Amino acid sequence: MPKATAHMDQSLAPQHIDKRIADAGGWRAEMLTRLRALIHEADPGVVEEWKWNVPVWALDGIICTGEVYKAAVKTTFPHGAALPDPKHLFNSSLEGATRRAIDFKEGAPIDEAAFIDLIRAAIAFNKSKKP
């Protein structure tokens, strides 16, 4: 798969994400697939993009990215520090001034309702920044 560029045809993003999931295999593929479904459940208007060689979900700006590592599947929210997180899902990149992330580890449950709320909060944040 070619490396993404700023001018990549974003209509191919879902296929790139499908390939990333297939390449991850096992629990990582299952986790990224589930997170992807929850993101779309939060808002069916979410657009899939492929940037920096990772899946990106956006609506009026980036909501989050999805990265696959050996020990975790990570969702990074570029404006996470500005989002309400009453269930304390953010467990990574907490020292940053703006971004926050969630590391989902093998076998760890997903608080699906709280994750959907976080996605919706990120979308609301993006919409509030539009002129």
N, C-alpha and C positions, 0 to 999 in steps of 0.2 A: 504494500500500500504506500503511495507516495506521501511524503511529508506535507502537511497542510501549509498553505501560504495564505497571505491576506486576501488573495484573489481566487482562492479555491472555489469551485462550484459548490455552494452550500447545499444544493439539492442532493448531493451525494453523502451528506453527513449521516443520515440514518444507516446507510450501508457501511460506512466506516465504524459506526457504533456497533452495529451487528457483528462486524468482524472482530472488534475489540472484545466483545462479549465471548464470541466463539474461541478466540485465542486465549482468553483468561481461563476458561474451563472451570469445572468443579464449583465449589461454594462461591468463588469470586464471581463467576458468570451468573449464578443464581442471584447473588446479592445485587449486582449491577442491573440485572434484568428487573428485579423487584423495585429498586429505587427509581429506575426509568419509568416503570408503570405508575408509581406513586406520584412522580412529577407530573405526568400527563393527567392523572386523576385530579390533581390539585387545580389544573387549568388546562383544558384540551387545546387552548391556543398556544401553548408552549411550543417553541421552535427548536429543533435539534440542529446544532452547529458542530463543526469540527475545527478546533483551533488549538494551536500549540501541541498538536498530536494527541489531543484528549477530547472526549465528549464534552460538549457544552450545551446547556439548556438555557434558553433566553426568551424573554418577553419584555419588550421595551427596555432591553439591556440584559446583561448576563444575570441569571438567577444563581446557577452553580455549575461547577465542573464535576466530572466523575473520573477518578483516577484509580487504577488497579495496581496494588503493591502486593508483595509476598504475604504480608501479615494483615492487610486491611484493604478495604475498598473505601476510598476517601471522597467525600463531597466537599468542595471548597466553595464558600459563598463570599464573593469579593466585597460585599458590604455587610457581612455577617455581624460586625460589631454594632451596627445600627439597628439590628433586628431584635424583636422581643424573643426570648428563648426561655419561657417559664418552665419547661421540662428539662432544661439543661442538656440539650442534645449536643451542643458544641463541646467537643473534647480534644480539639487539636487547633494549633495556630492561635491559641488564646492570647499570646503576647502581642500580636499584631494590633496596629491602630485601627485597621478597617476590616480586614478579612477574618473569617472564622471557618473552621472545618469540622467535619464529623468523620471519625474513623470507625467504620463498621468492621468488626472482627468476626472471624469464623464462629458460628454458633450463637452469636449475640443476637438477642431479639431486636426488632425494629419497632419503636413506638410510632406506628404508621400514622395515627391521627396527629401526633405532634410534628412529625416530619412534613405532612401535608400542610399543617398550619405554618410551618417555617417557609415552605415554598411559597405559599400565598402571601406571607409577610414580605418576602423578597420581591415578589411581583408588585405588591402595593408600593414598596420603596422605590422600585424602578419607575413606576407610573408617576409617583410624586416628584420625581426629578425631571420629568419631561416638561418642556416649555409649553 
